[in-house]
Amino acid sequence: MNLTSQVLFSVAAVAAAFLLVQWLARQPVFQLRGISVIGDVTHNSAATIRANALPAMSGNYFTMDLQQTQKAFSAVPWVRQAVVQRVWPNRIRVQLEEHRAAAMWSPDESTARTGSSAIDQLVNTHGEVFDANLGDVEDQELITLRGPEGSAAQMLNMARTLAPVWNRLQATVDEMSLSGRGSWRVQLDTGAVIELGRGSPEELLARCEQFVATVGQLTTRYQRPVQYADLRHRDGYALRLRGVSTTLSAAERAAVDPKPRR
């Protein structure tokens, strides 16, 4: 009987404690009274963030679903990541990280034919594609990346690898394309189109450095800017200057470059 009494007493105590917690959780003092937003708010004001996220939130300090609340804040335009924490007794704190645009993103022709959205998107500094109002982009000179779905990070890394080479021509890349077969092409801000072909980043870098090492002497000789260059040739590259067309062989490259690269 003593054991039975102890068990019944324990069950009653647990039930009372449970009911007490439920009663306390429903008290008005625990209704959410404030939201603190910290971190990146360059593209969103605190008021805008609250207006976008509040309709998806429900519950009080105890019953609020943190994962659902986090998803609500993560869905706000320009927000890459949101971390939500409870602050006793009736507030929440939201730490935001915004996307930082590094490039424009456009689907390639094969993607467009499959019915995917052809609306331009943005690529952040982590190589992730995200939706945003393009009118909110401060940098109007972002490179455009055009390639298969899932290749944005690879393309952004390639653009960063080759940027110093183009700088030696006092040029920057307006658009970089990657075909479904892995062939690369760039269009410079000078209007020149450069076919890079397929290969590893190291191989493509070597081709570009070889091209840059000689093309300046040719444009000076002919007094014409580059219109098109094809670097896919094994022993040289095809070059089209505005008003002049020629193919540069290995011997000609050595003639204009007294110290050709090995």
C-alpha positions in Angstrom: 0.0 0.0 0.0 2.9 2.3 0.8 4.4 1.7 -2.7 1.0 2.2 -4.4 0.5 5.5 -2.5 4.0 6.7 -3.5 3.3 5.9 -7.2 -0.1 7.6 -7.1 1.5 10.6 -5.4 4.2 10.9 -8.0 1.8 10.6 -10.9 -0.4 13.3 -9.3 2.6 15.6 -8.7 3.7 15.2 -12.4 0.2 15.8 -13.6 -0.1 18.9 -11.4 3.3 20.2 -12.6 2.3 19.6 -16.2 -1.0 21.5 -15.7 0.9 24.3 -14.0 3.3 24.7 -16.9 0.5 24.7 -19.4 -1.3 27.4 -17.3 1.8 29.5 -17.1 2.5 29.1 -20.8 -0.9 30.6 -21.6 -0.3 33.7 -19.4 -0.3 37.1 -21.3 3.2 37.9 -19.9 4.6 35.2 -22.3 3.0 36.6 -25.4 5.6 37.8 -27.8 6.2 41.5 -27.2 9.2 42.3 -29.4 11.5 41.2 -32.1 15.2 42.4 -32.2 16.8 42.2 -35.7 20.6 42.3 -35.8 23.2 41.7 -38.5 22.9 42.5 -42.2 20.0 44.8 -43.0 21.4 46.6 -46.0 18.6 45.7 -48.4 15.8 45.5 -45.8 14.7 47.7 -42.9 13.7 46.1 -39.6 10.1 47.1 -40.3 10.2 45.5 -43.8 11.6 42.3 -42.3 8.9 42.1 -39.6 6.2 42.8 -42.1 7.4 39.9 -44.3 7.9 37.4 -41.5 5.2 38.1 -38.9 2.3 36.6 -40.9 4.1 33.2 -40.8 4.7 33.3 -37.0 2.4 31.9 -34.3 2.5 31.0 -30.6 4.1 32.6 -27.6 7.5 32.4 -26.0 7.0 28.7 -25.1 4.9 27.4 -28.0 6.6 29.2 -30.9 8.1 26.8 -33.5 11.7 28.1 -33.9 12.3 26.2 -37.1 9.1 27.6 -38.7 10.0 31.1 -37.5 13.5 30.7 -38.9 12.1 29.7 -42.3 9.8 32.7 -42.2 12.8 35.1 -41.8 14.9 33.2 -44.3 12.2 33.7 -46.9 12.6 37.5 -46.7 14.2 38.9 -50.0 18.0 39.2 -49.8 18.2 37.1 -46.6 20.7 34.2 -47.0 20.5 32.9 -43.4 18.5 33.6 -40.3 19.2 32.4 -36.7 16.3 32.8 -34.2 16.7 32.8 -30.4 14.2 33.2 -27.6 14.9 36.0 -25.1 13.2 35.7 -21.8 10.4 36.2 -21.1 8.6 37.5 -24.3 11.0 38.5 -27.0 13.0 36.9 -29.8 16.3 37.9 -31.4 17.0 37.3 -35.1 20.5 37.3 -36.5 20.5 37.9 -40.2 23.0 37.3 -43.0 22.2 38.9 -46.3 23.3 37.7 -49.8 26.1 39.7 -51.3 25.8 39.9 -55.0 28.8 38.8 -56.9 27.4 38.1 -60.4 24.2 38.0 -62.5 22.9 34.5 -63.4 21.1 33.5 -66.6 20.1 30.0 -67.6 21.8 28.6 -70.8 19.7 27.8 -73.9 19.3 24.2 -73.0 17.8 25.1 -69.6 15.5 27.6 -71.2 14.2 24.9 -73.6 13.2 22.6 -70.7 10.7 25.2 -69.5 12.8 26.5 -66.5 12.5 30.2 -65.6 14.5 32.5 -67.9 14.3 35.4 -65.4 17.7 36.7 -64.4 18.8 35.9 -60.9 21.9 36.7 -58.9 24.9 34.7 -57.6 26.2 35.6 -54.1 29.8 35.5 -53.0 29.4 31.8 -52.0 28.4 30.8 -55.5 24.7 30.4 -54.6 21.9 31.5 -56.9 19.1 33.5 -55.3 16.1 35.6 -56.3 16.0 39.3 -55.7 14.8 42.6 -57.1 17.6 43.5 -59.6 16.8 47.1 -59.0 18.2 46.7 -55.5 21.7 45.9 -56.8 24.1 48.7 -56.1 26.9 47.4 -58.4 25.8 47.9 -61.9 28.9 46.3 -63.4 28.4 42.7 -62.2 29.6 40.0 -64.5 26.9 37.8 -66.1 27.3 34.0 -65.7 25.4 31.8 -68.1 25.6 28.0 -67.7 23.9 24.8 -66.7 21.9 24.5 -63.5 24.2 23.9 -60.6 27.3 25.4 -62.2 27.2 28.9 -60.6 29.8 28.2 -58.0 32.2 26.6 -60.5 31.7 29.5 -62.9 32.3 32.2 -60.2 35.5 30.5 -59.2 36.7 30.4 -62.8 35.9 34.1 -63.2 37.9 35.0 -60.1 40.8 32.8 -61.4 41.0 34.5 -64.8 40.2 38.1 -63.7 43.9 39.1 -63.1 44.8 37.9 -66.6 42.2 40.1 -68.2 43.3 43.0 -66.1 46.7 42.9 -67.9 44.7 43.8 -71.0 43.0 46.6 -69.1 39.8 44.6 -69.7 37.1 43.0 -67.5 34.6 40.2 -68.3 31.1 41.2 -69.1 29.8 37.7 -69.6 31.1 34.2 -69.1 29.4 31.1 -70.6 29.7 27.4 -69.9 28.1 25.0 -72.4 26.6 21.7 -71.4 29.6 20.0 -72.9 32.0 22.0 -70.6 33.3 24.5 -73.1 34.0 28.0 -71.8 33.6 31.4 -73.5 34.1 35.0 -72.2 33.0 38.3 -73.6 35.1 41.3 -72.5 33.9 44.8 -71.8 35.9 45.8 -75.0 33.4 43.7 -77.0 35.9 40.9 -77.7 34.7 37.3 -77.6 37.2 34.7 -76.5 36.6 31.0 -76.9 38.5 29.2 -74.2 37.3 25.6 -74.9 37.4 22.7 -72.4 39.9 21.9 -69.8 40.9 22.2 -66.2 41.2 25.6 -64.5 45.0 25.3 -64.8 44.8 24.6 -68.5 42.4 27.4 -69.2 44.6 29.8 -67.2 47.7 28.8 -69.2 45.9 29.4 -72.5 44.7 32.8 -71.4 48.2 33.8 -70.1 49.7 32.7 -73.4 47.1 34.7 -75.3 47.6 37.9 -73.2 51.4 37.6 -73.6 51.2 38.1 -77.4 48.0 39.7 -78.4 49.0 43.2 -77.3 51.9 43.2 -79.8 49.5 42.1 -82.6 46.9 44.8 -81.9 49.7 47.4 -81.8 51.1 46.1 -85.1 47.7 46.1 -86.9 46.3 49.1 -85.0 43.0 47.2 -84.6 41.2 45.9 -81.4 40.4 42.2 -80.9 37.0 41.2 -82.2 37.2 37.4 -81.7 39.9 34.9 -80.5 39.7 31.1 -80.5 42.2 29.6 -78.0 41.2 26.0 -78.6 44.0 25.4 -81.1 46.9 23.2 -80.0 49.7 25.1 -81.6 48.4 28.7 -81.5 45.1 30.6 -81.6 42.8 32.0 -84.3 42.5 35.8 -84.0 40.1 38.2 -85.7 40.8 41.9 -85.4 38.3 44.4 -86.5 39.0 44.6 -90.2 41.8 42.0 -90.1 41.7 38.2 -89.8 44.7 35.9 -89.2 45.8 32.8 -87.4 48.8 32.9 -85.1 51.0 29.8 -85.3 53.6 28.7 -82.8 56.4 30.2 -85.0 54.6 33.5 -85.3 53.9 33.5 -81.5 57.7 33.0 -80.9 58.5 35.8 -83.3 56.4 38.4 -81.4 57.2 37.0 -78.0 61.0 36.7 -77.6 60.6 34.7 -74.4 57.7 32.3 -75.1 56.3 30.5 -72.1 57.0 26.7 -71.9 
